[in-house]
Amino acid sequence: QVKPQFESRANTNCIVFTAIEYKTQVVAGTMYFIKVQVSDAEYVHLKVFQSLPHENLGPSLVNFQTGKTRDDPLTYF
């Protein structure tokens, strides 16, 4: 659901966009840290916020890190 937000902010088009791993952090909603494969050898880390259900809002891309590899650890940022 956040692929268009990432593509717009990173000024790129991703043919591949596959979540590989994720971690969560509970706040006033849930913060997701997601490792996403965007090409054969390139990965990005996304920070996505999902608000509480009663707010009826979709997930929003908070931040991202590019230039990652499959072996880079997924950390909170």
N, CA, C and O atoms as a Maestro MAE file, in Angstrom:
{
 s_m_m2io_version
 :::
 2.0.0
}

f_m_ct {
 s_m_title
 :::
 protein
 m_atom[308] {
  # First column is atom index #
  i_m_mmod_type
  r_m_x_coord
  r_m_y_coord
  r_m_z_coord
  i_m_residue_number
  s_m_chain_name
  s_m_pdb_residue_name
  s_m_pdb_atom_name
  i_m_atomic_number
  :::
  1 25 0.811 -1.209 0.000 1 A "GLN " " N  " 7
  2 3 0.000 0.000 0.000 1 A "GLN " " CA " 6
  3 2 0.848 1.265 0.000 1 A "GLN " " C  " 6
  4 15 0.354 2.327 -0.379 1 A "GLN " " O  " 8
  5 25 2.114 1.182 0.416 2 A "VAL " " N  " 7
  6 3 2.947 2.388 0.457 2 A "VAL " " CA " 6
  7 2 3.878 2.497 -0.758 2 A "VAL " " C  " 6
  8 15 4.673 3.433 -0.840 2 A "VAL " " O  " 8
  9 25 3.791 1.564 -1.689 3 A "LYS " " N  " 7
  10 3 4.666 1.605 -2.867 3 A "LYS " " CA " 6
  11 2 4.555 2.937 -3.618 3 A "LYS " " C  " 6
  12 15 5.589 3.520 -3.942 3 A "LYS " " O  " 8
  13 25 3.348 3.448 -3.912 4 A "PRO " " N  " 7
  14 3 3.276 4.743 -4.609 4 A "PRO " " CA " 6
  15 2 3.912 5.884 -3.815 4 A "PRO " " C  " 6
  16 15 4.522 6.779 -4.400 4 A "PRO " " O  " 8
  17 25 3.773 5.857 -2.483 5 A "GLN " " N  " 7
  18 3 4.379 6.903 -1.655 5 A "GLN " " CA " 6
  19 2 5.904 6.822 -1.760 5 A "GLN " " C  " 6
  20 15 6.575 7.845 -1.899 5 A "GLN " " O  " 8
  21 25 6.446 5.605 -1.692 6 A "PHE " " N  " 7
  22 3 7.899 5.439 -1.802 6 A "PHE " " CA " 6
  23 2 8.388 5.877 -3.175 6 A "PHE " " C  " 6
  24 15 9.365 6.621 -3.270 6 A "PHE " " O  " 8
  25 25 7.729 5.431 -4.237 7 A "GLU " " N  " 7
  26 3 8.168 5.766 -5.587 7 A "GLU " " CA " 6
  27 2 8.154 7.272 -5.816 7 A "GLU " " C  " 6
  28 15 9.054 7.814 -6.456 7 A "GLU " " O  " 8
  29 25 7.145 7.938 -5.300 8 A "SER " " N  " 7
  30 3 7.059 9.390 -5.447 8 A "SER " " CA " 6
  31 2 8.178 10.096 -4.686 8 A "SER " " C  " 6
  32 15 8.833 10.982 -5.236 8 A "SER " " O  " 8
  33 25 8.404 9.719 -3.436 9 A "ARG " " N  " 7
  34 3 9.414 10.389 -2.612 9 A "ARG " " CA " 6
  35 2 10.833 10.043 -3.025 9 A "ARG " " C  " 6
  36 15 11.733 10.873 -2.895 9 A "ARG " " O  " 8
  37 25 11.054 8.808 -3.529 10 A "ALA " " N  " 7
  38 3 12.399 8.401 -3.946 10 A "ALA " " CA " 6
  39 2 12.636 8.706 -5.432 10 A "ALA " " C  " 6
  40 15 13.731 8.484 -5.948 10 A "ALA " " O  " 8
  41 25 11.609 9.212 -6.108 11 A "ASN " " N  " 7
  42 3 11.688 9.552 -7.534 11 A "ASN " " CA " 6
  43 2 12.179 8.358 -8.355 11 A "ASN " " C  " 6
  44 15 13.135 8.464 -9.124 11 A "ASN " " O  " 8
  45 25 11.504 7.224 -8.176 12 A "THR " " N  " 7
  46 3 11.870 5.995 -8.863 12 A "THR " " CA " 6
  47 2 10.624 5.187 -9.172 12 A "THR " " C  " 6
  48 15 9.562 5.421 -8.596 12 A "THR " " O  " 8
  49 25 10.757 4.237 -10.080 13 A "ASN " " N  " 7
  50 3 9.707 3.263 -10.343 13 A "ASN " " CA " 6
  51 2 10.270 1.884 -10.053 13 A "ASN " " C  " 6
  52 15 11.317 1.515 -10.585 13 A "ASN " " O  " 8
  53 25 9.595 1.133 -9.230 14 A "CYS " " N  " 7
  54 3 10.070 -0.192 -8.822 14 A "CYS " " CA " 6
  55 2 9.302 -1.269 -9.569 14 A "CYS " " C  " 6
  56 15 8.076 -1.342 -9.476 14 A "CYS " " O  " 8
  57 25 10.017 -2.102 -10.307 15 A "ILE " " N  " 7
  58 3 9.385 -3.243 -10.957 15 A "ILE " " CA " 6
  59 2 9.128 -4.317 -9.913 15 A "ILE " " C  " 6
  60 15 8.072 -4.950 -9.898 15 A "ILE " " O  " 8
  61 25 10.116 -4.514 -9.034 16 A "VAL " " N  " 7
  62 3 9.991 -5.453 -7.923 16 A "VAL " " CA " 6
  63 2 9.726 -4.637 -6.665 16 A "VAL " " C  " 6
  64 15 10.335 -3.586 -6.466 16 A "VAL " " O  " 8
  65 25 8.827 -5.112 -5.820 17 A "PHE " " N  " 7
  66 3 8.563 -4.438 -4.541 17 A "PHE " " CA " 6
  67 2 8.043 -5.497 -3.575 17 A "PHE " " C  " 6
  68 15 6.839 -5.613 -3.346 17 A "PHE " " O  " 8
  69 25 8.979 -6.273 -3.009 18 A "THR " " N  " 7
  70 3 8.625 -7.432 -2.207 18 A "THR " " CA " 6
  71 2 9.150 -7.278 -0.783 18 A "THR " " C  " 6
  72 15 10.352 -7.124 -0.569 18 A "THR " " O  " 8
  73 25 8.240 -7.322 0.184 19 A "ALA " " N  " 7
  74 3 8.652 -7.264 1.587 19 A "ALA " " CA " 6
  75 2 9.358 -8.560 1.956 19 A "ALA " " C  " 6
  76 15 8.846 -9.648 1.694 19 A "ALA " " O  " 8
  77 25 10.536 -8.441 2.565 20 A "ILE " " N  " 7
  78 3 11.351 -9.590 2.927 20 A "ILE " " CA " 6
  79 2 11.282 -9.863 4.432 20 A "ILE " " C  " 6
  80 15 11.261 -11.015 4.867 20 A "ILE " " O  " 8
  81 25 11.249 -8.800 5.204 21 A "GLU " " N  " 7
  82 3 11.317 -8.914 6.670 21 A "GLU " " CA " 6
  83 2 10.674 -7.672 7.257 21 A "GLU " " C  " 6
  84 15 10.668 -6.617 6.623 21 A "GLU " " O  " 8
  85 25 10.129 -7.786 8.470 22 A "TYR " " N  " 7
  86 3 9.608 -6.593 9.133 22 A "TYR " " CA " 6
  87 2 9.719 -6.724 10.640 22 A "TYR " " C  " 6
  88 15 9.829 -7.821 11.189 22 A "TYR " " O  " 8
  89 25 9.686 -5.566 11.293 23 A "LYS " " N  " 7
  90 3 9.622 -5.477 12.751 23 A "LYS " " CA " 6
  91 2 8.540 -4.458 13.070 23 A "LYS " " C  " 6
  92 15 8.220 -3.602 12.245 23 A "LYS " " O  " 8
  93 25 7.989 -4.552 14.245 24 A "THR " " N  " 7
  94 3 6.972 -3.583 14.640 24 A "THR " " CA " 6
  95 2 7.356 -2.902 15.940 24 A "THR " " C  " 6
  96 15 8.134 -3.427 16.737 24 A "THR " " O  " 8
  97 25 6.793 -1.728 16.132 25 A "GLN " " N  " 7
  98 3 6.943 -0.963 17.374 25 A "GLN " " CA " 6
  99 2 5.576 -0.369 17.660 25 A "GLN " " C  " 6
  100 15 5.027 0.355 16.829 25 A "GLN " " O  " 8
  101 25 5.023 -0.666 18.821 26 A "VAL " " N  " 7
  102 3 3.712 -0.147 19.168 26 A "VAL " " CA " 6
  103 2 3.857 1.262 19.709 26 A "VAL " " C  " 6
  104 15 4.605 1.507 20.655 26 A "VAL " " O  " 8
  105 25 3.131 2.181 19.095 27 A "VAL " " N  " 7
  106 3 3.068 3.583 19.537 27 A "VAL " " CA " 6
  107 2 1.575 3.895 19.599 27 A "VAL " " C  " 6
  108 15 0.801 3.012 19.967 27 A "VAL " " O  " 8
  109 25 1.140 5.084 19.265 28 A "ALA " " N  " 7
  110 3 -0.300 5.364 19.187 28 A "ALA " " CA " 6
  111 2 -0.772 4.854 17.829 28 A "ALA " " C  " 6
  112 15 -1.241 5.620 16.989 28 A "ALA " " O  " 8
  113 25 -0.642 3.581 17.640 29 A "GLY " " N  " 7
  114 3 -0.812 2.882 16.374 29 A "GLY " " CA " 6
  115 2 0.359 1.917 16.295 29 A "GLY " " C  " 6
  116 15 0.875 1.492 17.329 29 A "GLY " " O  " 8
  117 25 0.784 1.567 15.106 30 A "THR " " N  " 7
  118 3 1.919 0.660 14.951 30 A "THR " " CA " 6
  119 2 2.901 1.220 13.938 30 A "THR " " C  " 6
  120 15 2.511 1.640 12.848 30 A "THR " " O  " 8
  121 25 4.179 1.225 14.303 31 A "MET " " N  " 7
  122 3 5.251 1.608 13.396 31 A "MET " " CA " 6
  123 2 5.846 0.324 12.856 31 A "MET " " C  " 6
  124 15 6.248 -0.553 13.621 31 A "MET " " O  " 8
  125 25 5.902 0.212 11.540 32 A "TYR " " N  " 7
  126 3 6.494 -0.954 10.892 32 A "TYR " " CA " 6
  127 2 7.821 -0.562 10.268 32 A "TYR " " C  " 6
  128 15 7.933 0.481 9.624 32 A "TYR " " O  " 8
  129 25 8.823 -1.402 10.463 33 A "PHE " " N  " 7
  130 3 10.116 -1.244 9.805 33 A "PHE " " CA " 6
  131 2 10.215 -2.430 8.849 33 A "PHE " " C  " 6
  132 15 10.243 -3.580 9.285 33 A "PHE " " O  " 8
  133 25 10.267 -2.153 7.550 34 A "ILE " " N  " 7
  134 3 10.122 -3.204 6.543 34 A "ILE " " CA " 6
  135 2 11.307 -3.191 5.584 34 A "ILE " " C  " 6
  136 15 11.658 -2.148 5.032 34 A "ILE " " O  " 8
  137 25 11.921 -4.361 5.389 35 A "LYS " " N  " 7
  138 3 12.968 -4.521 4.379 35 A "LYS " " CA " 6
  139 2 12.274 -4.950 3.093 35 A "LYS " " C  " 6
  140 15 11.572 -5.962 3.064 35 A "LYS " " O  " 8
  141 25 12.475 -4.171 2.027 36 A "VAL " " N  " 7
  142 3 11.788 -4.420 0.762 36 A "VAL " " CA " 6
  143 2 12.808 -4.584 -0.356 36 A "VAL " " C  " 6
  144 15 13.723 -3.773 -0.500 36 A "VAL " " O  " 8
  145 25 12.642 -5.642 -1.145 37 A "GLN " " N  " 7
  146 3 13.490 -5.851 -2.321 37 A "GLN " " CA " 6
  147 2 12.908 -5.042 -3.469 37 A "GLN " " C  " 6
  148 15 11.734 -5.192 -3.806 37 A "GLN " " O  " 8
  149 25 13.742 -4.167 -4.082 38 A "VAL " " N  " 7
  150 3 13.274 -3.324 -5.182 38 A "VAL " " CA " 6
  151 2 13.939 -3.654 -6.517 38 A "VAL " " C  " 6
  152 15 13.529 -3.130 -7.553 38 A "VAL " " O  " 8
  153 25 14.951 -4.509 -6.507 39 A "SER " " N  " 7
  154 3 15.559 -5.015 -7.739 39 A "SER " " CA " 6
  155 2 16.305 -6.295 -7.374 39 A "SER " " C  " 6
  156 15 16.260 -6.733 -6.224 39 A "SER " " O  " 8
  157 25 16.990 -6.896 -8.344 40 A "ASP " " N  " 7
  158 3 17.694 -8.149 -8.078 40 A "ASP " " CA " 6
  159 2 18.621 -8.047 -6.869 40 A "ASP " " C  " 6
  160 15 18.676 -8.964 -6.050 40 A "ASP " " O  " 8
  161 25 19.349 -6.935 -6.756 41 A "ALA " " N  " 7
  162 3 20.355 -6.821 -5.696 41 A "ALA " " CA " 6
  163 2 20.145 -5.625 -4.779 41 A "ALA " " C  " 6
  164 15 20.951 -5.398 -3.877 41 A "ALA " " O  " 8
  165 25 19.086 -4.858 -4.987 42 A "GLU " " N  " 7
  166 3 18.900 -3.635 -4.202 42 A "GLU " " CA " 6
  167 2 17.697 -3.757 -3.269 42 A "GLU " " C  " 6
  168 15 16.638 -4.270 -3.631 42 A "GLU " " O  " 8
  169 25 17.911 -3.267 -2.063 43 A "TYR " " N  " 7
  170 3 16.876 -3.311 -1.031 43 A "TYR " " CA " 6
  171 2 16.734 -1.925 -0.421 43 A "TYR " " C  " 6
  172 15 17.672 -1.127 -0.440 43 A "TYR " " O  " 8
  173 25 15.557 -1.647 0.117 44 A "VAL " " N  " 7
  174 3 15.329 -0.414 0.865 44 A "VAL " " CA " 6
  175 2 14.695 -0.797 2.201 44 A "VAL " " C  " 6
  176 15 14.064 -1.846 2.327 44 A "VAL " " O  " 8
  177 25 14.875 0.071 3.189 45 A "HIS " " N  " 7
  178 3 14.223 -0.105 4.479 45 A "HIS " " CA " 6
  179 2 13.175 0.998 4.595 45 A "HIS " " C  " 6
  180 15 13.478 2.177 4.412 45 A "HIS " " O  " 8
  181 25 11.949 0.606 4.900 46 A "LEU " " N  " 7
  182 3 10.851 1.561 5.023 46 A "LEU " " CA " 6
  183 2 10.406 1.663 6.475 46 A "LEU " " C  " 6
  184 15 10.417 0.679 7.215 46 A "LEU " " O  " 8
  185 25 10.017 2.861 6.863 47 A "LYS " " N  " 7
  186 3 9.398 3.094 8.168 47 A "LYS " " CA " 6
  187 2 7.967 3.545 7.869 47 A "LYS " " C  " 6
  188 15 7.746 4.620 7.313 47 A "LYS " " O  " 8
  189 25 7.006 2.710 8.245 48 A "VAL " " N  " 7
  190 3 5.601 2.937 7.884 48 A "VAL " " CA " 6
  191 2 4.764 3.012 9.154 48 A "VAL " " C  " 6
  192 15 4.888 2.166 10.040 48 A "VAL " " O  " 8
  193 25 3.916 4.025 9.235 49 A "PHE " " N  " 7
  194 3 3.028 4.184 10.395 49 A "PHE " " CA " 6
  195 2 1.610 3.787 10.027 49 A "PHE " " C  " 6
  196 15 1.060 4.254 9.029 49 A "PHE " " O  " 8
  197 25 1.023 2.918 10.844 50 A "GLN " " N  " 7
  198 3 -0.391 2.556 10.702 50 A "GLN " " CA " 6
  199 2 -1.112 3.050 11.941 50 A "GLN " " C  " 6
  200 15 -0.846 2.585 13.049 50 A "GLN " " O  " 8
  201 25 -2.027 3.992 11.754 51 A "SER " " N  " 7
  202 3 -2.737 4.555 12.905 51 A "SER " " CA " 6
  203 2 -3.737 3.545 13.468 51 A "SER " " C  " 6
  204 15 -3.952 2.476 12.897 51 A "SER " " O  " 8
  205 25 -4.332 3.902 14.580 52 A "LEU " " N  " 7
  206 3 -5.303 3.024 15.221 52 A "LEU " " CA " 6
  207 2 -6.519 2.831 14.317 52 A "LEU " " C  " 6
  208 15 -6.868 3.728 13.550 52 A "LEU " " O  " 8
  209 25 -7.168 1.664 14.402 53 A "PRO " " N  " 7
  210 3 -8.262 1.338 13.479 53 A "PRO " " CA " 6
  211 2 -9.403 2.354 13.444 53 A "PRO " " C  " 6
  212 15 -9.963 2.603 12.376 53 A "PRO " " O  " 8
  213 25 -9.755 2.938 14.571 54 A "HIS " " N  " 7
  214 3 -10.893 3.867 14.596 54 A "HIS " " CA " 6
  215 2 -10.616 5.159 13.813 54 A "HIS " " C  " 6
  216 15 -11.545 5.912 13.520 54 A "HIS " " O  " 8
  217 25 -9.352 5.420 13.473 55 A "GLU " " N  " 7
  218 3 -9.021 6.635 12.722 55 A "GLU " " CA " 6
  219 2 -9.247 6.467 11.223 55 A "GLU " " C  " 6
  220 15 -9.248 7.449 10.480 55 A "GLU " " O  " 8
  221 25 -9.439 5.216 10.772 56 A "ASN " " N  " 7
  222 3 -9.737 4.924 9.364 56 A "ASN " " CA " 6
  223 2 -8.752 5.550 8.380 56 A "ASN " " C  " 6
  224 15 -9.152 6.081 7.344 56 A "ASN " " O  " 8
  225 25 -7.475 5.483 8.708 57 A "LEU " " N  " 7
  226 3 -6.443 5.998 7.818 57 A "LEU " " CA " 6
  227 2 -5.573 4.838 7.350 57 A "LEU " " C  " 6
  228 15 -5.304 3.906 8.108 57 A "LEU " " O  " 8
  229 25 -5.137 4.903 6.103 58 A "GLY " " N  " 7
  230 3 -4.250 3.872 5.585 58 A "GLY " " CA " 6
  231 2 -2.841 4.069 6.112 58 A "GLY " " C  " 6
  232 15 -2.557 5.057 6.789 58 A "GLY " " O  " 8
  233 25 -1.965 3.134 5.804 59 A "PRO " " N  " 7
  234 3 -0.571 3.253 6.237 59 A "PRO " " CA " 6
  235 2 0.112 4.426 5.540 59 A "PRO " " C  " 6
  236 15 -0.186 4.732 4.386 59 A "PRO " " O  " 8
  237 25 1.022 5.073 6.244 60 A "SER " " N  " 7
  238 3 1.751 6.190 5.633 60 A "SER " " CA " 6
  239 2 3.251 5.973 5.783 60 A "SER " " C  " 6
  240 15 3.738 5.534 6.825 60 A "SER " " O  " 8
  241 25 3.958 6.290 4.722 61 A "LEU " " N  " 7
  242 3 5.413 6.174 4.708 61 A "LEU " " CA " 6
  243 2 6.000 7.339 5.484 61 A "LEU " " C  " 6
  244 15 5.814 8.497 5.111 61 A "LEU " " O  " 8
  245 25 6.711 7.032 6.568 62 A "VAL " " N  " 7
  246 3 7.300 8.060 7.426 62 A "VAL " " CA " 6
  247 2 8.709 8.397 6.953 62 A "VAL " " C  " 6
  248 15 9.082 9.568 6.869 62 A "VAL " " O  " 8
  249 25 9.494 7.356 6.643 63 A "ASN " " N  " 7
  250 3 10.886 7.557 6.249 63 A "ASN " " CA " 6
  251 2 11.351 6.329 5.497 63 A "ASN " " C  " 6
  252 15 10.688 5.292 5.523 63 A "ASN " " O  " 8
  253 25 12.494 6.439 4.825 64 A "PHE " " N  " 7
  254 3 13.059 5.277 4.147 64 A "PHE " " CA " 6
  255 2 14.559 5.433 4.017 64 A "PHE " " C  " 6
  256 15 15.092 6.541 4.067 64 A "PHE " " O  " 8
  257 25 15.234 4.302 3.848 65 A "GLN " " N  " 7
  258 3 16.678 4.278 3.628 65 A "GLN " " CA " 6
  259 2 16.932 3.447 2.383 65 A "GLN " " C  " 6
  260 15 16.432 2.328 2.268 65 A "GLN " " O  " 8
  261 25 17.711 3.990 1.447 66 A "THR " " N  " 7
  262 3 18.011 3.282 0.206 66 A "THR " " CA " 6
  263 2 19.435 2.740 0.250 66 A "THR " " C  " 6
  264 15 20.181 2.995 1.196 66 A "THR " " O  " 8
  265 25 19.802 1.989 -0.785 67 A "GLY " " N  " 7
  266 3 21.160 1.476 -0.891 67 A "GLY " " CA " 6
  267 2 21.458 0.335 0.058 67 A "GLY " " C  " 6
  268 15 22.611 0.142 0.443 67 A "GLY " " O  " 8
  269 25 20.455 -0.420 0.442 68 A "LYS " " N  " 7
  270 3 20.630 -1.523 1.378 68 A "LYS " " CA " 6
  271 2 20.844 -2.830 0.613 68 A "LYS " " C  " 6
  272 15 20.521 -2.932 -0.571 68 A "LYS " " O  " 8
  273 25 21.393 -3.824 1.308 69 A "THR " " N  " 7
  274 3 21.542 -5.160 0.739 69 A "THR " " CA " 6
  275 2 20.664 -6.120 1.540 69 A "THR " " C  " 6
  276 15 20.123 -5.766 2.587 69 A "THR " " O  " 8
  277 25 20.538 -7.350 1.020 70 A "ARG " " N  " 7
  278 3 19.725 -8.339 1.730 70 A "ARG " " CA " 6
  279 2 20.289 -8.643 3.114 70 A "ARG " " C  " 6
  280 15 19.540 -8.991 4.027 70 A "ARG " " O  " 8
  281 25 21.602 -8.514 3.275 71 A "ASP " " N  " 7
  282 3 22.249 -8.846 4.543 71 A "ASP " " CA " 6
  283 2 22.268 -7.705 5.551 71 A "ASP " " C  " 6
  284 15 22.603 -7.930 6.714 71 A "ASP " " O  " 8
  285 25 21.919 -6.492 5.142 72 A "ASP " " N  " 7
  286 3 21.911 -5.379 6.092 72 A "ASP " " CA " 6
  287 2 20.850 -5.629 7.162 72 A "ASP " " C  " 6
  288 15 19.716 -5.977 6.835 72 A "ASP " " O  " 8
  289 25 21.209 -5.454 8.446 73 A "PRO " " N  " 7
  290 3 20.224 -5.680 9.503 73 A "PRO " " CA " 6
  291 2 19.119 -4.620 9.459 73 A "PRO " " C  " 6
  292 15 19.373 -3.448 9.180 73 A "PRO " " O  " 8
  293 25 17.913 -5.051 9.737 74 A "LEU " " N  " 7
  294 3 16.768 -4.139 9.796 74 A "LEU " " CA " 6
  295 2 16.739 -3.538 11.188 74 A "LEU " " C  " 6
  296 15 16.493 -4.242 12.168 74 A "LEU " " O  " 8
  297 25 16.988 -2.240 11.281 75 A "THR " " N  " 7
  298 3 17.056 -1.562 12.575 75 A "THR " " CA " 6
  299 2 16.018 -0.450 12.655 75 A "THR " " C  " 6
  300 15 15.497 0.007 11.637 75 A "THR " " O  " 8
  301 25 15.726 -0.023 13.876 76 A "TYR " " N  " 7
  302 3 14.820 1.106 14.072 76 A "TYR " " CA " 6
  303 2 15.551 2.378 13.658 76 A "TYR " " C  " 6
  304 15 16.709 2.580 14.024 76 A "TYR " " O  " 8
  305 25 14.885 3.223 12.905 77 A "PHE " " N  " 7
  306 3 15.490 4.500 12.484 77 A "PHE " " CA " 6
  307 2 14.453 5.603 12.475 77 A "PHE " " C  " 6
  308 15 14.770 6.746 12.149 77 A "PHE " " O  " 8
  :::
 }
 m_bond[307] {
  # First column is bond index #
  i_m_from
  i_m_to
  i_m_order
  :::
  1 1 2 1
  2 2 3 1
  3 3 4 2
  4 3 5 1
  5 5 6 1
  6 6 7 1
  7 7 8 2
  8 7 9 1
  9 9 10 1
  10 10 11 1
  11 11 12 2
  12 11 13 1
  13 13 14 1
  14 14 15 1
  15 15 16 2
  16 15 17 1
  17 17 18 1
  18 18 19 1
  19 19 20 2
  20 19 21 1
  21 21 22 1
  22 22 23 1
  23 23 24 2
  24 23 25 1
  25 25 26 1
  26 26 27 1
  27 27 28 2
  28 27 29 1
  29 29 30 1
  30 30 31 1
  31 31 32 2
  32 31 33 1
  33 33 34 1
  34 34 35 1
  35 35 36 2
  36 35 37 1
  37 37 38 1
  38 38 39 1
  39 39 40 2
  40 39 41 1
  41 41 42 1
  42 42 43 1
  43 43 44 2
  44 43 45 1
  45 45 46 1
  46 46 47 1
  47 47 48 2
  48 47 49 1
  49 49 50 1
  50 50 51 1
  51 51 52 2
  52 51 53 1
  53 53 54 1
  54 54 55 1
  55 55 56 2
  56 55 57 1
  57 57 58 1
  58 58 59 1
  59 59 60 2
  60 59 61 1
  61 61 62 1
  62 62 63 1
  63 63 64 2
  64 63 65 1
  65 65 66 1
  66 66 67 1
  67 67 68 2
  68 67 69 1
  69 69 70 1
  70 70 71 1
  71 71 72 2
  72 71 73 1
  73 73 74 1
  74 74 75 1
  75 75 76 2
  76 75 77 1
  77 77 78 1
  78 78 79 1
  79 79 80 2
  80 79 81 1
  81 81 82 1
  82 82 83 1
  83 83 84 2
  84 83 85 1
  85 85 86 1
  86 86 87 1
  87 87 88 2
  88 87 89 1
  89 89 90 1
  90 90 91 1
  91 91 92 2
  92 91 93 1
  93 93 94 1
  94 94 95 1
  95 95 96 2
  96 95 97 1
  97 97 98 1
  98 98 99 1
  99 99 100 2
  100 99 101 1
  101 101 102 1
  102 102 103 1
  103 103 104 2
  104 103 105 1
  105 105 106 1
  106 106 107 1
  107 107 108 2
  108 107 109 1
  109 109 110 1
  110 110 111 1
  111 111 112 2
  112 111 113 1
  113 113 114 1
  114 114 115 1
  115 115 116 2
  116 115 117 1
  117 117 118 1
  118 118 119 1
  119 119 120 2
  120 119 121 1
  121 121 122 1
  122 122 123 1
  123 123 124 2
  124 123 125 1
  125 125 126 1
  126 126 127 1
  127 127 128 2
  128 127 129 1
  129 129 130 1
  130 130 131 1
  131 131 132 2
  132 131 133 1
  133 133 134 1
  134 134 135 1
  135 135 136 2
  136 135 137 1
  137 137 138 1
  138 138 139 1
  139 139 140 2
  140 139 141 1
  141 141 142 1
  142 142 143 1
  143 143 144 2
  144 143 145 1
  145 145 146 1
  146 146 147 1
  147 147 148 2
  148 147 149 1
  149 149 150 1
  150 150 151 1
  151 151 152 2
  152 151 153 1
  153 153 154 1
  154 154 155 1
  155 155 156 2
  156 155 157 1
  157 157 158 1
  158 158 159 1
  159 159 160 2
  160 159 161 1
  161 161 162 1
  162 162 163 1
  163 163 164 2
  164 163 165 1
  165 165 166 1
  166 166 167 1
  167 167 168 2
  168 167 169 1
  169 169 170 1
  170 170 171 1
  171 171 172 2
  172 171 173 1
  173 173 174 1
  174 174 175 1
  175 175 176 2
  176 175 177 1
  177 177 178 1
  178 178 179 1
  179 179 180 2
  180 179 181 1
  181 181 182 1
  182 182 183 1
  183 183 184 2
  184 183 185 1
  185 185 186 1
  186 186 187 1
  187 187 188 2
  188 187 189 1
  189 189 190 1
  190 190 191 1
  191 191 192 2
  192 191 193 1
  193 193 194 1
  194 194 195 1
  195 195 196 2
  196 195 197 1
  197 197 198 1
  198 198 199 1
  199 199 200 2
  200 199 201 1
  201 201 202 1
  202 202 203 1
  203 203 204 2
  204 203 205 1
  205 205 206 1
  206 206 207 1
  207 207 208 2
  208 207 209 1
  209 209 210 1
  210 210 211 1
  211 211 212 2
  212 211 213 1
  213 213 214 1
  214 214 215 1
  215 215 216 2
  216 215 217 1
  217 217 218 1
  218 218 219 1
  219 219 220 2
  220 219 221 1
  221 221 222 1
  222 222 223 1
  223 223 224 2
  224 223 225 1
  225 225 226 1
  226 226 227 1
  227 227 228 2
  228 227 229 1
  229 229 230 1
  230 230 231 1
  231 231 232 2
  232 231 233 1
  233 233 234 1
  234 234 235 1
  235 235 236 2
  236 235 237 1
  237 237 238 1
  238 238 239 1
  239 239 240 2
  240 239 241 1
  241 241 242 1
  242 242 243 1
  243 243 244 2
  244 243 245 1
  245 245 246 1
  246 246 247 1
  247 247 248 2
  248 247 249 1
  249 249 250 1
  250 250 251 1
  251 251 252 2
  252 251 253 1
  253 253 254 1
  254 254 255 1
  255 255 256 2
  256 255 257 1
  257 257 258 1
  258 258 259 1
  259 259 260 2
  260 259 261 1
  261 261 262 1
  262 262 263 1
  263 263 264 2
  264 263 265 1
  265 265 266 1
  266 266 267 1
  267 267 268 2
  268 267 269 1
  269 269 270 1
  270 270 271 1
  271 271 272 2
  272 271 273 1
  273 273 274 1
  274 274 275 1
  275 275 276 2
  276 275 277 1
  277 277 278 1
  278 278 279 1
  279 279 280 2
  280 279 281 1
  281 281 282 1
  282 282 283 1
  283 283 284 2
  284 283 285 1
  285 285 286 1
  286 286 287 1
  287 287 288 2
  288 287 289 1
  289 289 290 1
  290 290 291 1
  291 291 292 2
  292 291 293 1
  293 293 294 1
  294 294 295 1
  295 295 296 2
  296 295 297 1
  297 297 298 1
  298 298 299 1
  299 299 300 2
  300 299 301 1
  301 301 302 1
  302 302 303 1
  303 303 304 2
  304 303 305 1
  305 305 306 1
  306 306 307 1
  307 307 308 2
  :::
 }
}
